[in-house]
Amino acid sequence: SDRPDWLRIRADFPVLTRQVHGKPLVYLDSANTSQKPQSVIRAVDEFYREHNANVSRAVHALGSEATEAYEGARSKLAAFLNVPADELVLTSGTTFGINLVAYSWALPRLRAGDVILLTRMEHHANIVPWQLVAERTGAKIRVVEITPSGELDLDDLRAKLTGEVKLLAFTHVSNVLGTVNPVAQICREARRRGVVTLVDGSQAMPHRAVDIPSLGCDFYALTGHKMLGPTGTGALWARRQHLREMPPFIGGGEMIKEVRFEKTVFNDPPHKFEAGTPNIAGVVGLGAAVDYLRGIGMDQIEAREQALLEIATRELSAIEGLRIFGSAPGKAAVISFLVEGAHAHDLATLLDLEGIAVRSGHHCAHPLMAHFGVPATCRASLAFYNTHVEIEQLAAAIGKVRKLLA
Ligand code: PMP
């Protein structure tokens, strides 16, 4: 059959053979950053060994090889997202992409009385840039609330999509709750009211096929390191019209056609937004990550992770005193939880001693923690390279640790 051999796939990830505190590593923190397959590590290594040069500036052989590799990776990512390559600005990650929209699109446009609509489940990266814009423009921030299962309250969203709203910025998939938001539906409603939409795709890209045209958003920001790519890579897709109208955010080399002291002529998008020497090797690695994901198939990956999530949810729900945050139907493979009587950090520390890596903390989502009235949670986030056995180990370890902490 053509079903993937998941154990063979797992063997592509060198770090997963590690021991931690004398125990085999059980890595359940992929929503924080994913592990990297051999092919991505090799692509970065090979770039430095065989092709290293700066992009766009040199006519020599290595210079054109580096440029070709860099632009080739942009094309791969663009094809993966089903968008034209010249609409894709390469960035250092989601944070940079959102800030680019904040400074180049929002700052020159927004006025006192305008509203930026966010949601309760946003990562700080999709909150703080808007606060900075609001402070400078006099715009206000409003927030769409969530339901008890951790879904966006769509009635609240409709009620808050009023005439003053200029931008709706929201996450595709929640990094804490796993909720997958109905992006296409939300963007349709926003567009009908003339509201521009920005989608934070950080947590969607690693887990599901993302076809940007069918989402109908104006901006889509993503980060490379959560989707098997190197850290310090990412992209912002924007509608061509926005890219044409937006002034550059960061100035410098690479983003110009001609510089005179009186006036500079900027390069065409996307280069207009890519000042300075980029993370060339990283982007090449991101291209390899896209190849790797495509090789397995995002639908296979999604199905695999859903099967793992189902087991994990069942196993963890059976533990006495364990509370799971977020139960939206069709959620991504992220389980935030707390165990009665145990602090999240203590729990994570004791799990680490068992070789199990989970994240504890606020997950850069203070407003969401405040909503639940907790300072922190533990989060086990799964990837297709995890196994059923690892989930059983997690459940057994929580059971053991719970008795220690109770
Ligand atoms: N948004 C979400 C939903 C995230 O999970 C993260 C990473 N934790 C970010 C934004 C920020 O991504 P980066 O730090 O790579 O810019």
Boltz pocket constraint, residues with backbone or C-beta under 6 A from the ligand:
constraints:
  - pocket:
      binder: B
      contacts: [[A, 31], [A, 32], [A, 92], [A, 93], [A, 94], [A, 95], [A, 96], [A, 123], [A, 125], [A, 126], [A, 171], [A, 173], [A, 174], [A, 175], [A, 200], [A, 202], [A, 203], [A, 223], [A, 224], [A, 225], [A, 233], [A, 363], [A, 364]]
      max_distance: 6.0
